[in-house]
Amino acid sequence: MAFTLRYGKLLWALAILFASPATWRTVSLYANLKSDIEELLPRNAPSVVALDEMRQRNSGLQYLGVVVDTGTAANLPAGEKFLDDLSARISKYPPDMVRTVRVSTADEHQFIEKHAPLYIDLDGLKKIRQRVEARRDYEVAHATGEALDEDEKPPSVDMSDLEKKYESRVKKTDDKSSDRFSSADKHLTMLFVEVGGFSTGAEKAHALLARVKADVKDLDTAKYAPGMRVGYASDVAISVEELEALQADLSVSSVLVILAVMGVIVAYYRWWKAIPVLIPPLLLATVYAFALASLPPFSITELNSNTAFLGSIIVGNGINFGLILVARYREERGRGENVERALELAVWGARPGTLAAALAAGASYASLIITEFRGFRQFGFIGGLGMLTS
């Protein structure tokens, strides 16, 4: 205790010195936040294996919609021209980012027109076959001289009745603009992007959306028509929004935890100096825990949606050890002891209990290490270290 008091400034200088790389490492861990489902599971889990297999068989499973509200139906052509220019840019993105980009259903219409017989009803196919076979038999019979009635009229192969039947089901139009993802009534038009690879996380989606937004800003909708607005929809936009909401929740929850703890401390002890006494060491303990977890043998280089909340959890649980020490110190000061003597008695009295509590809490967290779930294992490593550093 005497050594700590004598070299207090030096100890704090060293603590802050080591805190600089520890803080940088903690920030880098949160910067590499992974929201992928497989980040929580073992690599050999059936669901993870199935996801890997699905990626190999079909990479195009996620989409981004760029929706333009043109304000009025008169501005719809301008909105479509804007999307055509944007489509030309997006089509030049790397294949692993974008597989296809479309502004209309022209490809589908061409396919249907080219393979129209595939979509005829079974009864219609039977009628066509019957007519073709009847005409074939007629021609063969007359060509070989086997016809019983030379004046017999050839069977008709006219398919106009079937054509009318299917034309009534399809809206016939020569206007190619009708293929576009547009609505004049709602003055909306849309561009459709198929993502190059499938991911259960939001990192690739975030990169794609950021690049599209940059191109949208560069093209500037005001140059096409006044009052146009651009929005984003589908899987990519939703996953990015969910990740941003998670990050916002992390920030808000961490701030709320710290403010709530500080408020309770001041209200209970009625001693504002308890805040600078407790909070700085606790924050140091938190960044030290994350930094140590990033080193071998733990080697945690990224966080997932489970372990991302450990910062506020370490603060919420780790504050207990300091609170006990402050309570013992205030108790001795209330008995009339001087500062140095009160500190000695507080440390001597609180150390066994807080050390035992830290070891017990650390062991509880560390018990999660034996599971195969990576989310739990990271929780065990960082949480166990957090209790000891606190």
C-alpha positions as CSV (number, residue, x, y, z in Angstrom):
1,M,0.0,0.0,0.0
2,A,2.8,2.4,0.9
3,F,4.5,1.6,-2.4
4,T,1.3,2.3,-4.4
5,L,0.9,5.7,-2.6
6,R,4.5,6.6,-3.1
7,Y,4.6,5.8,-6.8
8,G,1.0,6.5,-7.7
9,K,1.8,9.0,-10.5
10,L,4.3,6.6,-12.1
11,L,1.8,3.7,-11.9
12,W,-0.9,5.8,-13.5
13,A,1.5,6.9,-16.2
14,L,2.3,3.3,-17.0
15,A,-1.3,2.3,-16.9
16,I,-2.3,5.0,-19.4
17,L,0.7,4.1,-21.5
18,F,-0.4,0.5,-21.8
19,A,-4.0,1.7,-22.2
20,S,-3.2,3.4,-25.5
21,P,-2.5,0.2,-27.5
22,A,-5.2,-1.7,-25.5
23,T,-7.8,0.9,-26.5
24,W,-6.7,0.8,-30.1
25,R,-7.0,-3.0,-30.1
26,T,-10.5,-2.8,-28.5
27,V,-11.6,-0.3,-31.1
28,S,-10.3,-2.6,-33.9
29,L,-12.2,-5.5,-32.4
30,Y,-15.5,-3.6,-32.5
31,A,-14.6,-2.3,-36.0
32,N,-14.5,-6.0,-37.1
33,L,-17.9,-6.7,-35.7
34,K,-19.4,-9.7,-37.6
35,S,-23.1,-10.2,-37.7
36,D,-22.9,-13.5,-39.6
37,I,-24.9,-16.3,-38.1
38,E,-22.1,-18.8,-38.6
39,E,-19.8,-16.6,-36.4
40,L,-21.8,-17.9,-33.4
41,L,-21.7,-21.6,-34.4
42,P,-19.0,-24.3,-34.8
43,R,-17.5,-24.6,-38.2
44,N,-18.7,-28.2,-38.5
45,A,-22.3,-27.4,-37.4
46,P,-24.8,-28.8,-40.0
47,S,-26.3,-25.3,-40.6
48,V,-22.8,-23.8,-41.3
49,V,-21.9,-26.7,-43.6
50,A,-25.3,-26.2,-45.4
51,L,-24.6,-22.5,-45.8
52,D,-21.2,-23.2,-47.3
53,E,-22.8,-25.7,-49.7
54,M,-25.5,-23.2,-50.6
55,R,-22.9,-20.5,-51.5
56,Q,-21.2,-22.9,-53.9
57,R,-24.4,-24.0,-55.6
58,N,-26.2,-20.6,-55.8
59,S,-24.4,-17.4,-55.1
60,G,-27.3,-15.1,-56.1
61,L,-29.5,-15.1,-53.1
62,Q,-29.5,-11.5,-51.9
63,Y,-30.8,-8.4,-53.6
64,L,-30.7,-4.6,-53.4
65,G,-33.5,-2.4,-54.7
66,V,-32.9,1.2,-55.6
67,V,-36.2,3.0,-55.6
68,V,-36.7,6.4,-57.1
69,D,-39.8,8.5,-56.2
70,T,-40.0,10.9,-59.2
71,G,-42.5,13.2,-57.4
72,T,-44.9,13.3,-60.4
73,A,-45.8,10.9,-63.3
74,A,-44.3,13.5,-65.7
75,N,-40.9,13.0,-64.2
76,L,-41.0,9.2,-64.6
77,P,-38.9,9.2,-67.8
78,A,-36.3,11.3,-66.1
79,G,-36.2,8.8,-63.2
80,E,-35.8,5.9,-65.6
81,K,-33.0,7.7,-67.3
82,F,-31.3,8.2,-64.0
83,L,-31.6,4.5,-63.2
84,D,-30.2,3.6,-66.6
85,D,-27.1,5.7,-65.9
86,L,-26.8,4.2,-62.4
87,S,-27.2,0.7,-63.8
88,A,-24.3,1.3,-66.2
89,R,-22.1,2.1,-63.3
90,I,-23.2,-0.7,-61.1
91,S,-22.7,-3.3,-63.9
92,K,-19.0,-2.4,-63.7
93,Y,-18.7,-3.4,-60.1
94,P,-16.6,-6.5,-59.3
95,P,-18.3,-9.9,-59.9
96,D,-18.0,-10.9,-56.2
97,M,-20.0,-7.7,-55.4
98,V,-22.6,-7.7,-58.2
99,R,-23.9,-10.6,-60.2
100,T,-26.5,-8.8,-62.4
101,V,-28.3,-5.5,-62.4
102,R,-31.7,-5.0,-64.1
103,V,-34.1,-2.1,-64.7
104,S,-36.9,-4.2,-66.4
105,T,-38.3,-7.7,-66.9
106,A,-37.2,-7.7,-70.6
107,D,-35.1,-10.8,-70.1
108,E,-38.0,-12.7,-68.6
109,H,-40.3,-11.7,-71.5
110,Q,-37.7,-12.7,-74.1
111,F,-37.3,-16.1,-72.4
112,I,-41.1,-16.7,-72.3
113,E,-41.5,-15.7,-76.0
114,K,-38.6,-18.0,-77.0
115,H,-39.9,-20.9,-75.0
116,A,-43.6,-20.2,-75.2
117,P,-44.6,-23.9,-75.9
118,L,-43.3,-24.8,-72.5
119,Y,-46.1,-22.9,-70.9
120,I,-49.0,-24.4,-72.9
121,D,-51.6,-26.4,-70.9
122,L,-51.5,-30.2,-71.3
123,D,-54.9,-30.2,-73.1
124,G,-53.5,-27.7,-75.6
125,L,-50.5,-29.8,-76.2
126,K,-52.7,-32.8,-76.8
127,K,-54.8,-30.9,-79.4
128,I,-51.7,-29.7,-81.2
129,R,-50.3,-33.3,-81.3
130,Q,-53.6,-34.7,-82.6
131,R,-53.8,-32.1,-85.4
132,V,-50.2,-32.6,-86.4
133,E,-50.5,-36.4,-86.4
134,A,-53.7,-36.3,-88.4
135,R,-52.2,-34.1,-91.0
136,R,-49.0,-36.3,-91.1
137,D,-51.1,-39.4,-91.6
138,Y,-53.1,-37.7,-94.4
139,E,-49.9,-36.6,-96.2
140,V,-48.2,-40.0,-95.9
141,A,-51.3,-41.8,-97.2
142,H,-51.6,-39.5,-100.2
143,A,-47.8,-39.7,-100.9
144,T,-47.8,-43.5,-100.9
145,G,-51.1,-43.9,-102.7
146,E,-52.8,-45.6,-99.7
147,A,-55.5,-43.0,-99.4
148,L,-59.0,-44.4,-99.6
149,D,-60.6,-41.1,-100.7
150,E,-58.5,-39.0,-103.1
151,D,-60.9,-36.1,-102.7
152,E,-60.7,-36.0,-98.9
153,K,-59.8,-32.6,-97.6
154,P,-56.6,-32.3,-95.6
155,P,-57.0,-32.0,-91.8
156,S,-56.5,-28.5,-90.6
157,V,-53.4,-27.5,-88.7
158,D,-54.8,-24.1,-88.0
159,M,-53.8,-23.1,-84.4
160,S,-55.5,-19.7,-84.3
161,D,-58.1,-20.9,-81.7
162,L,-55.2,-21.9,-79.4
163,E,-53.4,-18.6,-80.1
164,K,-56.5,-16.6,-79.2
165,K,-56.8,-18.6,-76.0
166,Y,-53.3,-17.7,-74.8
167,E,-53.2,-14.2,-76.1
168,S,-56.2,-13.5,-73.9
169,R,-54.0,-14.4,-70.9
170,V,-51.1,-12.1,-71.9
171,K,-51.3,-8.4,-72.1
172,K,-50.1,-7.7,-75.6
173,T,-48.1,-4.5,-76.0
174,D,-45.3,-3.2,-78.2
175,D,-44.3,-0.6,-75.6
176,K,-40.9,-1.8,-74.3
177,S,-41.2,0.6,-71.4
178,S,-44.0,-1.5,-69.9
179,D,-41.3,-4.0,-69.0
180,R,-39.7,-1.6,-66.5
181,F,-40.1,-1.7,-62.8
182,S,-42.1,1.5,-62.9
183,S,-45.5,2.7,-61.8
184,A,-46.9,6.0,-63.3
185,D,-49.7,6.0,-60.8
186,K,-47.3,5.9,-57.8
187,H,-44.6,7.8,-59.8
188,L,-42.0,5.2,-58.7
189,T,-39.3,3.4,-60.7
190,M,-36.9,0.8,-59.4
191,L,-33.5,-0.8,-60.2
192,F,-32.8,-4.3,-59.1
193,V,-29.3,-5.6,-58.1
194,E,-28.5,-9.2,-57.6
195,V,-25.5,-9.6,-55.2
196,G,-22.5,-11.5,-56.3
197,G,-22.1,-13.7,-53.2
198,F,-24.3,-14.8,-50.3
199,S,-23.5,-13.8,-46.7
200,T,-25.5,-14.0,-43.5
201,G,-23.6,-10.9,-42.3
202,A,-23.8,-7.3,-43.4
203,E,-20.2,-6.5,-44.3
204,K,-20.5,-7.1,-48.0
205,A,-23.9,-5.6,-48.0
206,H,-22.6,-2.5,-46.3
207,A,-19.8,-2.1,-48.9
208,L,-22.2,-2.5,-51.8
209,L,-24.7,-0.1,-50.4
210,A,-22.0,2.5,-49.6
211,R,-20.7,2.3,-53.2
212,V,-24.2,2.6,-54.7
213,K,-24.9,5.6,-52.5
214,A,-21.7,7.2,-53.6
215,D,-22.7,6.8,-57.3
216,V,-26.2,8.1,-56.6
217,K,-24.7,11.2,-55.0
218,D,-22.3,11.6,-57.9
219,L,-25.0,11.4,-60.5
220,D,-27.2,13.9,-58.6
221,T,-30.9,13.3,-59.1
222,A,-31.5,17.1,-59.3
223,K,-29.8,17.1,-62.7
224,Y,-32.5,14.8,-64.1
225,A,-35.6,16.3,-62.5
226,P,-36.4,18.4,-59.5
227,G,-37.9,16.8,-56.4
228,M,-36.8,13.2,-57.0
229,R,-35.9,11.1,-54.0
230,V,-33.9,7.8,-53.8
231,G,-34.5,5.0,-51.3
232,Y,-33.2,1.5,-50.8
233,A,-34.9,-1.8,-50.2
234,S,-34.6,-5.6,-50.1
235,D,-32.0,-7.8,-48.3
236,V,-29.0,-5.6,-48.6
237,A,-30.6,-2.5,-47.2
238,I,-32.3,-4.5,-44.4
239,S,-29.1,-6.2,-43.3
240,V,-27.2,-2.9,-43.2
241,E,-30.0,-1.3,-41.3
242,E,-30.0,-4.1,-38.8
243,L,-26.2,-3.8,-38.3
244,E,-26.4,-0.1,-37.8
245,A,-29.2,-0.6,-35.3
246,L,-27.0,-3.1,-33.4
247,Q,-24.0,-0.7,-33.4
248,A,-26.3,2.1,-32.2
249,D,-27.7,-0.2,-29.4
250,L,-24.2,-1.0,-28.4
251,S,-23.2,2.6,-28.1
252,V,-26.4,3.6,-26.3
253,S,-26.4,0.6,-23.9
254,S,-22.7,1.3,-23.0
255,V,-23.4,5.0,-22.3
256,L,-26.6,4.2,-20.4
257,V,-24.8,1.6,-18.2
258,I,-22.0,4.0,-17.3
259,L,-24.4,6.9,-16.6
260,A,-26.7,4.7,-14.5
261,V,-23.7,3.3,-12.5
262,M,-22.4,6.8,-11.9
263,G,-25.8,8.0,-10.9
264,V,-26.2,5.2,-8.4
265,I,-22.7,5.7,-7.0
266,V,-23.2,9.4,-6.4
267,A,-26.7,8.9,-4.9
268,Y,-25.6,6.2,-2.5
269,Y,-22.3,7.5,-1.3
270,R,-23.1,11.2,-1.7
271,W,-19.5,11.7,-2.7
272,W,-18.9,12.8,-6.2
273,K,-15.2,12.0,-6.0
274,A,-16.1,8.3,-6.1
275,I,-16.7,8.7,-9.9
276,P,-13.1,9.6,-10.8
277,V,-11.9,7.0,-8.3
278,L,-13.9,4.2,-9.8
279,I,-14.6,4.8,-13.4
280,P,-11.1,5.3,-14.9
281,P,-9.7,2.1,-13.5
282,L,-12.8,0.3,-14.6
283,L,-12.4,1.6,-18.2
284,L,-8.8,0.5,-18.1
285,A,-9.8,-2.9,-17.0
286,T,-12.3,-3.2,-19.8
287,V,-9.9,-2.3,-22.6
288,Y,-7.2,-4.5,-21.1
289,A,-9.6,-7.4,-21.1
290,F,-10.3,-7.0,-24.9
291,A,-6.6,-6.4,-25.7
292,L,-5.5,-9.5,-23.8
293,A,-8.2,-11.6,-25.5
294,S,-6.8,-10.6,-28.9
295,L,-3.4,-12.0,-28.0
296,P,-2.3,-15.7,-28.2
297,P,-3.5,-18.1,-27.0
298,F,-7.0,-16.6,-27.2
299,S,-6.4,-14.8,-30.6
300,I,-9.8,-13.2,-30.8
301,T,-9.6,-10.8,-33.8
302,E,-13.2,-9.9,-34.3
303,L,-16.5,-9.7,-32.3
304,N,-19.9,-11.1,-33.1
305,S,-23.4,-10.1,-32.3
306,N,-23.1,-12.0,-29.0
307,T,-19.8,-10.8,-27.7
308,A,-20.3,-7.2,-28.8
309,F,-22.2,-6.5,-25.6
310,L,-19.3,-7.6,-23.4
311,G,-18.1,-4.0,-23.0
312,S,-21.2,-2.9,-21.1
313,I,-21.3,-6.3,-19.3
314,I,-17.7,-6.0,-18.0
315,V,-18.5,-2.4,-16.8
316,G,-21.7,-3.5,-15.1
317,N,-20.1,-6.5,-13.3
318,G,-16.6,-5.2,-12.8
319,I,-17.8,-2.1,-11.0
320,N,-18.7,-4.3,-8.0
321,F,-15.0,-4.8,-6.9
322,G,-14.3,-1.1,-6.8
323,L,-17.6,-0.4,-5.0
324,I,-16.6,-2.7,-2.2
325,L,-13.2,-1.1,-1.9
326,V,-14.8,2.4,-1.8
327,A,-17.4,1.3,0.7
328,R,-14.6,0.0,3.1
329,Y,-12.6,3.2,2.6
330,R,-15.6,5.4,3.4
331,E,-16.4,3.3,6.4
332,E,-12.9,3.8,7.8
333,R,-12.9,7.5,7.0
334,G,-16.2,7.7,8.9
335,R,-14.5,6.2,11.9
336,G,-11.9,9.0,11.9
337,E,-9.0,7.3,10.2
338,N,-6.7,9.4,8.0
339,V,-6.5,8.9,4.2
340,E,-3.5,6.6,4.2
341,R,-4.7,4.5,7.1
342,A,-8.2,4.2,5.7
343,L,-6.8,3.0,2.4
344,E,-4.6,0.4,4.1
345,L,-7.5,-1.0,6.0
346,A,-9.9,-0.8,3.0
347,V,-7.5,-2.8,0.8
348,W,-6.6,-5.2,3.6
349,G,-10.3,-5.8,4.3
350,A,-11.7,-5.9,0.7
351,R,-8.9,-7.7,-1.1
352,P,-9.7,-11.4,-0.1
353,G,-13.4,-11.0,-0.8
354,T,-13.1,-9.1,-4.1
355,L,-10.3,-11.5,-5.3
356,A,-12.5,-14.5,-4.5
357,A,-15.5,-12.9,-6.2
358,A,-13.4,-12.0,-9.3
359,L,-12.1,-15.6,-9.6
360,A,-15.6,-17.0,-9.1
361,A,-17.1,-14.7,-11.7
362,G,-14.1,-15.3,-14.1
363,A,-14.6,-19.1,-13.7
364,S,-18.3,-18.7,-14.5
365,Y,-17.6,-16.9,-17.7
366,A,-14.7,-19.2,-18.5
367,S,-16.9,-22.3,-18.2
368,L,-18.4,-21.2,-21.6
369,I,-15.1,-22.0,-23.2
370,I,-15.7,-25.7,-23.1
371,T,-18.7,-25.3,-25.5
372,E,-18.2,-25.6,-29.3
373,F,-20.2,-22.4,-30.0
374,R,-17.8,-19.7,-30.9
375,G,-20.1,-17.0,-29.6
376,F,-20.0,-18.6,-26.2
377,R,-16.3,-19.3,-26.3
378,Q,-15.4,-15.6,-27.0
379,F,-17.8,-14.7,-24.2
380,G,-15.9,-17.0,-21.9
381,F,-12.5,-15.7,-22.8
382,I,-13.3,-11.9,-22.7
383,G,-15.7,-12.1,-19.8
384,G,-13.3,-14.2,-17.7
385,L,-10.4,-11.8,-18.4
386,G,-12.6,-8.8,-17.7
387,M,-13.5,-10.0,-14.2
388,L,-9.8,-10.5,-13.4
389,T,-8.6,-7.2,-14.8
390,S,-11.5,-5.4,-13.0
